[in-house]
């Protein structure tokens, strides 16, 4: 009986120590035609945004916070596929502005010039980028992010996946971004 009383708390501590801070799971986003890999149970939201398009568009997001980082995937549909590249560029500028990242801070990571998953459009604005900036309270924030697009019937669907963290986490970001796949 004494052994059991000692063993159970020790076992509980060992199991807690072994539990991963990032519990990766595949999350299908059927409305987006995308599957992503997230390290935590996601929340979702939809809001109307203006990205220089003729009218506001519905931006859908899923994301979660784990191990000191925020993981998010957003997507929207535009009516004119010819505007996909320009709209991606506007989206990138909006993210840079929100992060208070200086102009020119949208940099492709070494050895990565484009991010064009299977089924995506070949656009110069389809990139994997790193940004350094500030949050609203002035603390440092980094972003490891991708933007890309694909045709969806007579429309285009645009995507943005990002990991925000106080310091770069390239291995974690790579796992997350490798898990972003068009269906």
C-alpha positions in Angstrom: 0.0 0.0 0.0 2.8 2.4 0.9 4.5 1.7 -2.5 1.3 2.6 -4.3 1.0 5.9 -2.5 4.5 6.8 -3.5 4.4 5.4 -7.0 1.2 7.2 -8.1 2.5 10.7 -7.5 5.8 9.9 -9.1 4.1 8.4 -12.1 1.9 11.5 -12.4 4.9 13.8 -12.4 6.7 11.7 -15.0 3.7 11.6 -17.3 3.3 15.4 -17.0 6.9 15.9 -17.9 6.5 13.7 -21.0 3.4 15.5 -22.3 4.4 17.5 -25.3 3.9 21.3 -25.3 3.0 21.0 -28.9 0.3 18.3 -29.5 0.3 18.3 -33.4 -3.0 17.3 -35.1 -4.3 17.4 -38.6 -7.2 19.9 -39.0 -9.2 19.9 -42.2 -10.7 23.2 -43.3 -13.2 21.9 -45.7 -14.6 25.3 -46.7 -11.0 26.3 -47.7 -10.1 23.1 -49.4 -7.1 22.9 -47.1 -5.7 20.7 -44.3 -3.3 22.1 -41.8 -1.3 20.8 -38.9 -1.9 22.6 -35.6 -0.2 22.0 -32.2 -3.4 22.7 -30.2 -7.2 22.8 -30.5 -8.1 25.7 -32.8 -10.6 28.4 -32.4 -12.2 29.9 -35.5 -13.6 33.3 -36.5 -14.9 35.1 -39.6 -14.8 38.8 -40.2 -15.2 41.3 -43.0 -12.0 42.9 -44.2 -10.9 45.3 -47.0 -7.7 44.5 -48.8 -7.9 47.0 -51.6 -10.5 44.9 -53.4 -13.6 46.5 -54.8 -15.6 45.4 -51.8 -15.1 43.9 -48.4 -14.4 40.2 -48.3 -15.0 37.5 -45.7 -11.8 36.4 -44.0 -12.0 33.1 -42.2 -9.4 32.2 -39.6 -8.5 29.3 -37.4 -5.7 29.4 -34.8 -4.5 28.6 -31.4 -1.8 29.4 -28.9 0.7 26.9 -27.6 4.1 26.9 -26.0 4.4 30.7 -26.2 3.5 31.0 -29.9 0.4 31.7 -31.9 -0.4 29.6 -34.9 -3.0 30.8 -37.5 -4.4 30.0 -40.9 -6.6 32.5 -42.7 -8.3 32.4 -46.1 -10.5 34.5 -48.3 -12.1 34.3 -51.7 -11.9 37.0 -54.3 -14.0 37.2 -57.4 -11.3 38.1 -59.9 -8.4 35.6 -60.1 -6.4 38.2 -62.0 -6.2 40.2 -58.8 -4.8 37.3 -56.7 -1.1 38.5 -56.8 -2.0 42.1 -56.1 -4.3 41.1 -53.2 -1.6 38.8 -51.7 0.8 41.8 -51.8 -1.8 44.0 -50.0 -2.3 41.3 -47.4 1.4 41.1 -46.8 1.6 44.9 -46.4 -1.3 44.8 -43.9 0.4 42.1 -41.8 3.7 44.1 -41.9 1.9 47.3 -40.8 0.0 45.5 -38.0 3.4 44.1 -36.7 5.0 47.6 -37.0 7.6 45.9 -39.2 9.7 48.3 -41.2 9.3 48.6 -45.0 11.5 46.0 -46.6 11.3 43.7 -43.6 9.4 41.1 -45.6 12.3 38.8 -46.3 12.4 35.3 -47.8 14.2 32.9 -45.4 17.5 31.6 -46.8 17.1 29.0 -49.5 13.3 29.8 -49.8 12.2 32.0 -52.6 8.6 30.9 -53.0 5.9 29.0 -51.3 3.7 27.2 -53.9 2.1 24.0 -52.6 0.7 21.5 -55.0 -2.4 22.9 -56.6 -1.5 26.6 -55.9 -1.0 29.3 -58.5 2.5 30.2 -59.5 2.6 33.9 -58.3 5.6 36.0 -57.4 3.7 37.0 -54.2 3.4 33.3 -53.1 6.2 33.5 -50.5 7.6 32.1 -47.3 8.8 35.1 -45.3 10.2 36.1 -41.9 9.2 39.4 -40.3 10.5 41.2 -37.2 8.3 43.7 -35.6 6.4 44.9 -32.4 3.1 44.0 -30.8 0.6 46.7 -29.8 2.3 46.9 -26.4 5.8 47.4 -27.9 7.2 43.9 -27.2 9.2 42.2 -29.9 7.4 39.7 -32.2 8.5 37.5 -35.1 6.5 36.0 -37.8 7.2 33.0 -39.9 4.6 33.2 -42.6 3.4 32.0 -46.0 0.9 33.5 -48.5 -0.4 31.6 -51.6 -3.5 31.3 -53.8 -5.3 28.9 -56.0 -8.2 28.9 -58.4 -11.6 28.0 -57.1 -14.0 27.8 -60.0 -14.2 31.3 -61.5 -12.8 32.8 -58.3 -9.5 32.6 -56.4 -8.9 31.6 -52.8 -6.0 33.2 -51.0 -4.3 31.8 -48.0 -2.0 33.0 -45.2 -0.5 30.8 -42.5 1.7 32.2 -39.8 3.5 31.5 -36.5 3.9 34.5 -34.2 6.4 34.3 -31.4 8.7 36.6 -29.3 11.8 35.0 -30.9 12.2 33.0 -34.1 11.3 29.3 -33.8 12.3 27.9 -37.2 11.9 24.2 -36.4 8.4 24.7 -35.0 7.4 27.0 -37.9 8.7 24.5 -40.4 6.6 21.7 -38.9 3.5 24.0 -39.0 4.1 25.2 -42.5 4.9 21.8 -43.9 1.5 20.7 -42.6 -0.4 23.2 -44.8 -1.7 21.3 -47.7 -4.4 22.0 -50.3 -7.0 19.2 -50.6 
